């Protein structure tokens, strides 16, 4: 599966991730197969150096905007500052099998994953190819 992403959007995400030693997070906005924008969110996790939790106010505002004709929330991004750009066990435990996009950035490398249904109700992450535009 290929997913288009605007070069500027990916550059913004990479810059935010590079500028913080904690996990950085935010929302991906657009439509199926296309990431058009991002919305940064504060990481409100109790231990932001190892986990992320999106600020719910950002999430609620994005869903309200989508209901009023704005771009749809299609997933989120976060960083793994001391890891690799692959979903962690914690990511899998927190994910829903809803086909949302998970863009993970580690050491400047960005990889996109789709959280789909796996066996027994578990989440199965499938990698998608990022297509720059």
Secondary structure, 3 states (H helix, E strand, C coil): CEEEECHHHHHHHHHHHHCCCCCCEEEEEEECCEEEEEEEECECCCCCCCCCCECHHHHHHHHHHHHCCCCEEEEEEEECCCCCCCCCHHHHHHCCCCCEEEEEEECCEEEEEEEEECHHHCEEEEEEEEEEC
